[in-house]
Amino acid sequence: MGGTIHVALGNSFHEAGGLNKSAIHWDILKDMTKGGEIYADGEPFFKDGNFLI
């Protein structure tokens, strides 16, 4: 979904090339369109639902 960040924890999907094995698989989505920011090494690279790079 546009403007969101998706994080998956646990078992990966073999069909997508994943190798991680786990008894769980949790998908976490966060709407980032209203003031959300993500930084790497002190520099912003995602803000208000858009990549800055």
C-alpha positions in Angstrom: 0.0 0.0 0.0 1.4 3.4 -1.0 2.6 5.6 1.9 3.1 2.7 4.3 6.1 0.7 5.6 5.9 -3.1 5.8 8.0 -5.1 8.3 7.7 -8.9 8.4 9.0 -10.9 11.3 9.3 -14.7 11.4 9.0 -17.3 8.7 9.8 -16.1 5.2 8.0 -17.2 2.0 10.0 -19.9 0.1 8.4 -18.9 -3.2 9.9 -15.4 -2.8 13.4 -16.8 -2.2 13.3 -16.5 1.6 15.3 -18.9 3.8 14.2 -17.9 7.3 12.5 -20.6 9.3 10.2 -19.8 12.2 7.0 -21.0 13.8 5.5 -17.5 13.3 5.0 -14.9 10.6 3.8 -11.4 11.6 3.2 -8.6 9.1 3.3 -5.1 10.5 2.1 -2.1 8.4 2.4 1.5 9.5 0.8 4.5 7.7 3.6 7.0 7.2 1.6 9.6 5.2 1.0 12.1 8.0 4.4 13.1 9.5 6.1 9.7 9.4 9.9 9.8 9.0 12.6 7.1 8.7 16.3 7.8 9.1 19.4 5.8 8.3 22.8 7.0 9.5 21.2 10.2 10.7 19.9 11.1 7.2 16.2 11.0 6.3 15.3 8.7 3.5 11.5 8.4 3.9 9.1 11.2 4.9 5.3 11.6 4.7 4.9 8.4 2.7 7.5 9.1 0.1 11.1 8.0 -0.4 13.5 10.9 -0.5 16.2 9.1 -2.6 
